[in-house]
Amino acid sequence: MPPSAVVASVREDELAIMLTGLDEGAEQVAETVAGHLIEVAGLPLGVEGEEFELSARVGASLLPGDA
């Protein structure tokens, strides 16, 4: 995650991530971050001896173009 990223809890099962200061290559950065988040969410999660599998969906908007 880029150091300038802002992460906020939107709902109990939703997060919003704002990447700031992106100019050229913003779309590639957004795709890379989204791919990494999906990859990490897909890793098994161990809690008190139990293993859980999570899943994630990612949507992205690039401003001002997608506004």
C-alpha positions in Angstrom: 0.0 0.0 0.0 1.5 3.4 -0.9 2.4 5.5 2.2 0.0 8.2 1.1 -3.0 5.9 1.0 -6.0 6.7 3.3 -8.0 3.7 4.4 -11.5 4.1 5.9 -14.1 1.7 7.2 -17.3 2.4 5.3 -19.5 -0.4 6.7 -18.7 -3.5 8.8 -17.6 -5.4 5.7 -16.5 -2.6 3.4 -13.3 -0.5 3.2 -12.6 2.5 1.0 -9.0 3.2 0.0 -8.0 6.6 -1.4 -4.7 6.8 -3.2 -3.6 10.4 -3.5 -0.9 12.2 -5.4 -1.1 9.9 -8.5 -0.5 11.4 -11.9 0.8 9.5 -14.8 0.4 5.7 -14.3 -2.5 6.2 -11.8 -4.5 3.4 -13.5 -1.6 1.0 -13.3 -1.1 1.8 -9.6 -4.8 1.3 -8.9 -4.7 -2.1 -10.7 -1.6 -3.1 -8.8 -3.1 -2.2 -5.4 -6.4 -3.9 -6.2 -4.6 -7.1 -7.3 -2.5 -7.1 -4.2 -5.6 -6.7 -2.0 -7.4 -9.6 -3.7 -4.3 -11.7 -3.4 -3.9 -11.0 0.3 -7.6 -11.5 1.1 -7.3 -14.9 -0.6 -4.7 -16.2 1.8 -5.9 -18.6 4.5 -6.6 -16.9 7.9 -5.9 -18.9 11.0 -7.8 -18.0 14.2 -7.6 -20.1 17.4 -6.6 -23.3 15.4 -9.3 -22.8 12.8 -8.6 -21.9 9.2 -10.8 -19.6 7.3 -10.9 -18.5 3.6 -11.9 -15.0 2.7 -12.9 -13.4 -0.5 -12.8 -9.9 -1.8 -14.3 -7.8 -4.6 -12.7 -4.5 -5.7 -14.2 -1.6 -7.5 -12.1 1.4 -8.6 -12.7 4.9 -9.7 -10.2 7.4 -11.0 -11.1 11.0 -10.5 -11.9 13.3 -12.1 -12.5 11.1 -15.1 -14.9 8.7 -13.4 -16.8 11.4 -11.5 
